[in-house]
Amino acid sequence: MSSDDLENYESERELQLAQEYQDVAGMFRFAVETERRFYLANAVQVTQLGDASRPLIEVVLTDAWVWDMYRKTRFVPKVRVLTFKDVNIEELPPIDL
């Protein structure tokens, strides 16, 4: 496989992932962004562990979708993230039926 083939494959996978995101985004209440990944989830629990000078943040996501083009299964029942970095959590607007 040439480097051009690999680039084309990755571009195609990323486009498929973006389309899947558009299809599933309405099924979730929260968008969560960490230093490593982007998630959609229906429940988010954040806990600060450790001391205040260097807090460890634990984020538990329930009923989640993971933005990762190399995963076979992006829907997961529970995700636990531990990080010292920023975590952005956004509540998504409800879908008008």
Contacts in CASP RR format, 6 or more apart in sequence:
PFRMAT RR
TARGET T0000
AUTHOR 0000-0000-0000
METHOD contacts of the structure
MODEL  1
MSSDDLENYESERELQLAQEYQDVAGMFRFAVETERRFYLANAVQVTQLG
DASRPLIEVVLTDAWVWDMYRKTRFVPKVRVLTFKDVNIEELPPIDL
1 9 0 8 1.000
10 69 0 8 1.000
13 69 0 8 1.000
13 70 0 8 1.000
14 69 0 8 1.000
16 69 0 8 1.000
17 67 0 8 1.000
17 69 0 8 1.000
20 74 0 8 1.000
21 40 0 8 1.000
21 65 0 8 1.000
21 67 0 8 1.000
24 40 0 8 1.000
24 65 0 8 1.000
25 31 0 8 1.000
25 40 0 8 1.000
25 92 0 8 1.000
26 92 0 8 1.000
26 95 0 8 1.000
27 40 0 8 1.000
27 42 0 8 1.000
27 65 0 8 1.000
28 40 0 8 1.000
28 41 0 8 1.000
28 42 0 8 1.000
28 63 0 8 1.000
28 64 0 8 1.000
28 65 0 8 1.000
28 92 0 8 1.000
29 41 0 8 1.000
29 42 0 8 1.000
29 43 0 8 1.000
29 91 0 8 1.000
29 92 0 8 1.000
30 40 0 8 1.000
30 41 0 8 1.000
30 42 0 8 1.000
30 43 0 8 1.000
30 44 0 8 1.000
30 61 0 8 1.000
30 89 0 8 1.000
30 90 0 8 1.000
30 91 0 8 1.000
30 92 0 8 1.000
31 38 0 8 1.000
31 39 0 8 1.000
31 40 0 8 1.000
31 89 0 8 1.000
31 90 0 8 1.000
31 92 0 8 1.000
32 38 0 8 1.000
32 39 0 8 1.000
32 40 0 8 1.000
32 41 0 8 1.000
32 44 0 8 1.000
32 59 0 8 1.000
32 61 0 8 1.000
32 87 0 8 1.000
32 88 0 8 1.000
32 89 0 8 1.000
32 90 0 8 1.000
33 39 0 8 1.000
33 87 0 8 1.000
33 88 0 8 1.000
33 90 0 8 1.000
34 59 0 8 1.000
34 81 0 8 1.000
34 83 0 8 1.000
34 85 0 8 1.000
34 87 0 8 1.000
35 83 0 8 1.000
35 85 0 8 1.000
35 86 0 8 1.000
37 66 0 8 1.000
37 67 0 8 1.000
37 68 0 8 1.000
37 81 0 8 1.000
38 66 0 8 1.000
38 67 0 8 1.000
39 61 0 8 1.000
39 64 0 8 1.000
39 65 0 8 1.000
39 66 0 8 1.000
39 67 0 8 1.000
39 79 0 8 1.000
40 64 0 8 1.000
40 65 0 8 1.000
40 92 0 8 1.000
41 61 0 8 1.000
41 62 0 8 1.000
41 63 0 8 1.000
41 64 0 8 1.000
41 65 0 8 1.000
41 79 0 8 1.000
42 62 0 8 1.000
42 63 0 8 1.000
42 64 0 8 1.000
43 61 0 8 1.000
43 62 0 8 1.000
43 63 0 8 1.000
44 59 0 8 1.000
44 60 0 8 1.000
44 61 0 8 1.000
44 62 0 8 1.000
44 89 0 8 1.000
45 59 0 8 1.000
45 60 0 8 1.000
45 62 0 8 1.000
46 57 0 8 1.000
46 58 0 8 1.000
46 59 0 8 1.000
46 87 0 8 1.000
46 89 0 8 1.000
47 57 0 8 1.000
47 58 0 8 1.000
47 59 0 8 1.000
47 60 0 8 1.000
48 55 0 8 1.000
48 56 0 8 1.000
48 57 0 8 1.000
48 58 0 8 1.000
49 55 0 8 1.000
49 56 0 8 1.000
49 57 0 8 1.000
49 58 0 8 1.000
49 82 0 8 1.000
50 56 0 8 1.000
54 84 0 8 1.000
55 84 0 8 1.000
56 82 0 8 1.000
56 83 0 8 1.000
56 84 0 8 1.000
57 81 0 8 1.000
57 82 0 8 1.000
57 83 0 8 1.000
57 84 0 8 1.000
57 85 0 8 1.000
57 87 0 8 1.000
58 80 0 8 1.000
58 81 0 8 1.000
58 82 0 8 1.000
59 79 0 8 1.000
59 80 0 8 1.000
59 81 0 8 1.000
59 83 0 8 1.000
59 87 0 8 1.000
59 89 0 8 1.000
60 78 0 8 1.000
60 79 0 8 1.000
60 80 0 8 1.000
60 81 0 8 1.000
61 78 0 8 1.000
61 79 0 8 1.000
61 80 0 8 1.000
61 81 0 8 1.000
62 77 0 8 1.000
62 78 0 8 1.000
63 77 0 8 1.000
64 75 0 8 1.000
64 76 0 8 1.000
64 77 0 8 1.000
64 78 0 8 1.000
64 79 0 8 1.000
65 74 0 8 1.000
65 75 0 8 1.000
65 76 0 8 1.000
66 74 0 8 1.000
66 76 0 8 1.000
66 79 0 8 1.000
67 74 0 8 1.000
68 74 0 8 1.000
81 87 0 8 1.000
END
